[in-house]
Amino acid sequence: MLELRPNCECCDRDLPPHSPDALICTYECTWCRDCVEHVLGWRCPNCGGNLEPRPIRPAGRLTEDPPSATRVLSEHPECVARRARQH
C-alpha cells in the first residue's frame, strides 16, 4: 500500500491524498507538479527514476488506511534553495 506522503519533498507544499498534483517515483518519493516540471526535470533526484502521478486513494478507504503524517524534505541543492526563497 502506498504511503501517501503529505508534502512535496522539494518545496514542502501540502499534497493531500486527493491531490492530482502529486507525483511519485518507485520509492514513493513525493513531489508536486510544479517542482517536477521546473526544478527536477521529471526525474527523482534521489533515485534517478521517472515520476508518475500518484494514485488517489478512495476517500472511503482513508479511515482504515490513512495517509502518512510524516513530512519528508529533500536535501537536493535546488530544493533547499527553493525552500529558502519561499521563506
Order of alpha helices (4+ residues) and beta strands (2+ residues): beta-beta-beta-alpha
